[in-house]
Amino acid sequence: MDSADLPVILIEVVLIFGGTLAFGWWQLRSVRRDRERAAQDRAAEAARPADVPVMPPSAAQGSAATSPLSGP
């Protein structure tokens, strides 16, 4: 190993470890955001009155597509 190769090796190490750290930070941030969104959804579900029926989004989209007002 020449001393001329040292800068290239250091650059590769920094890029690999830096990329790995950046990816890990990005994933942890995404998980935190998803947990917060799930907590908000649970809080909204708990705040909704029990007698209000809940229609899943897929059913709401399907009923709009098959509505007689939607046209041919």
Contacts in CASP RR format, 6 or more apart in sequence:
PFRMAT RR
TARGET T0000
AUTHOR 0000-0000-0000
METHOD contacts of the structure
MODEL  1
MDSADLPVILIEVVLIFGGTLAFGWWQLRSVRRDRERAAQDRAAEAARPA
DVPVMPPSAAQGSAATSPLSGP
48 54 0 8 1.000
64 70 0 8 1.000
END
